[in-house]
């Protein structure tokens, strides 16, 4: 079985809908343009990634998945044990 990896940035809005995009800012812009509210809690709770198994994971779980799968950061190295969209592409 293939290892699960992160494939794109994603956020969840206050309704729980998952917005996907190249960067987190793209996700936020799309949600706001659609009139959705963005959570005001810690970013680690609503900013994350969609995985190759179509799951939403937060930045910390995304980092763990990438490390476990042996995927190197394309951004020049992982920072702070959390994943950034710059690490994907």
N, C-alpha and C positions, 0 to 999 in steps of 0.2 A: 504494500500500500504506500502511495506517495505521502511524503510529509506535508502537513498543512503549513501554508505560508500566507503572508499578507499580500493581497494583490492590488488594493487601492485604498486611498484615504476615505474616511467616512465620519459622519457625525450623526447623532440622533437629535431630533427636535423634541419639544415638550410633549408631543403626542406619542413619541417612540418611533416615529417614522425614520428610516435610515436613508440619509442622503450620501451618495457616493460621488467621488471626484478625483481628479489628479492630485490636488492639494487640498488641505483642510479649508483654506480660504475659499476655494471653489465651491465646496459643499455648503459653507456658511452663506455665501452669496446666493446660491440657488435657493436655499431654504428661505432666506429673507425676501428674495424676489417673489416667492410664492406666498408670502404673507405669514410664514410660520415663525413661531417664537423659538429662540435658542435658550437652552437651560442656563441658569445663572449659578449653577453649582460648579465644583471643581472641574477643570477641563478634562481631567483624566476619566471622568464619569461619562462624558458625552462626546469626546473626540477619540477616534480610534481608527480601525481599519476593517475592511471586509476581507475574509480569508478565502483561500481556494476551496473551502468547504462551505462557502456562503454564510459564514458566521460573522457577526459583529464582535470585535474584541477591542478592549481599551489599549492605550499606548504601551502599557507595561506587559500585558499578555502578548501583544503583537511583537514586542522585543523578544520575549521568551520563545515565541514560535520561530522567529527568524534565526535566533542563535541555535535552537535545537535542530533546525533543518540545515544548518551550516551555510546560511545565506549571508554573504558579506554586504555591508552597507555600501551603496553606490555614492553616498555623500562624503566618503572619506573617513568613516568610522562612527560607530554608535556612540551616543552621548547619554549619560545619566540613566542608563537602564530603562529607557523608554524609546519607543520608535517614533520617528518623524517621517513625514511623506518624502522628504529629501533622501531618506535612506533607501527608498524603493526604486527611484529612477533619477 
